[in-house]
Amino acid sequence: MTSKKLKNKISEEIKITKELTSLMNNFKNLEDPEEKKMISSQISSLKDLLKKVNKDIPETLKKISLVRQLPKKTDISPAPKLKEVYNQKQLRKPTKTKSFISQFGKRTLKRTKEKEKIVLERKIEKPSNYIKFANRIFSNFSIFLLKKGGFKTLEENLLKTNLKFLPKSYISVILFTTLLSVIVSFFLLIFLLFFNITINLPFLVKVTEGVLTRFSKIFWILFVIPIGTFLIMYFYPSMEKKSAKWKIDQELPFATINMAAISGSMIEPSKIFSILASTKEYPYLRKEFIKLINKINILGYDFISALRNSANNSPSKKLSELFNGLATTINSGGSLPTFFDKRAQSLLFEYRIEKERKTRSAETFMDIYISVVIAAPMILMLLLMMMKISGLGISLSTGMITLIMILGVSIMNVIFLTFLHLKHSGE
């Protein structure tokens, strides 16, 4: 028991010395007088604690005795004679138990040898042929545009999302896809100059009007399709960033609770993110934590610099505030469990308010859906049927009224689903 106490005292001294070293290093870099005063008080308290532990060690050493008491005569058994030992060896025979144990041991060794080795494979992702071809054509022009600052917003959005694209590669893909859309729109224009698409059989009908008249009606295809393709690809990273922000904000309150529990064990702060990344319970936060760990282990950042850099490149404002607050707490020597606990409480409060707001908006959307998609088509169908029976206005056949209703309800459902999906991803 005494040797165990001594070991505990020495380990306690090592911990205190490490804390003193880290505080002294931070004290040199500080400029704020209040922070210097706080850290100096911590250093003095740690020194007093170290002196106290040093005083206890000599008293513990006095209690340790290196002399062992000799055994009494009654405890020493007489040595067997050589003749008796020889006779016992001659009479000893292998039993069934020993033979079974030896067979069992052989089988165990055999299974151990036959056990397959676990081979760890590293997956290397290569760009597709489409991206390679786009880079060959437009990479130089993309680099030129980036240097001029033409796609600065797009570059920032790509850094804040988890899209596996370099900025120059993504811009090359945008330009190449836009070029393909120009070619497609040109062939589509030529096709529509001579053929018209109708809803009745046959669906393709030859155009009877002149080429110039037809061209004046459909020339917009040459501009709408390429411009639409360019805009969709340009704004896609920003939409992806909003979606990642929403998903991270949903996971962050519960992950912060786990951080508070882990930090209570006085573990190294960077290990907190390694533990949460290994659990795979938070898939979207896990990507951000892996980025943070890679900056420390691969790029050689210190923990504070990695936190600051990750805060600048994070799609979520709440996660950026968490990283910046953690960096400030570590610099000032604050309590990590208290920091994580307070931050978890505020995040959970905001999470509950957000859930209540979404519940109310869902009720509003439900009322709008019932009135627009269910009630309005029924009223419109009744009006069309009354117009048909009375002969007032446009008289349509029963099949045409049915087709109008089906198409109208389908289009409204698609519009509602698209709106809800965009709102969900935007939040």
Protein Blocks (a to p, Z undefined) as FASTA:
>chain_A
ZZmmmmmmmmmmmmmmmmmmmmmmmmmmpmbfklmmmmmmmmmmmmmmmmmmmmmmmmmm
mmpcfbdcdddfklpccdddfklmmmmmmmpccdfklmmmmmmmmmmmmmmmmpccdddd
dddddddfklmmmmmmmmmmmmmmmmnopmmmmmmmmmmpccdcdfklmmmmmmmmmmmm
mmmmmmmmmmmmmpccdfbdcfbdcdfbdfklmmmmmmmmmmmmmmmmmmmmmmmmmmmm
mmmmmmmmmmmmmmmmmmmmmmmnopafklmmmmmmmnomammlmmmmmmmmmmmmmnop
afklmmmmmmmmpcbfklmmmmmmmmmmmmnopafklmmmmmmmmmmmmmmmmmmmmmmm
mmmmmmmmmmmmmmmmmmmmmmmmmmmmnopajaddfklmmmmmmmmmmmmmmmmmmmmm
mmmmmZZ
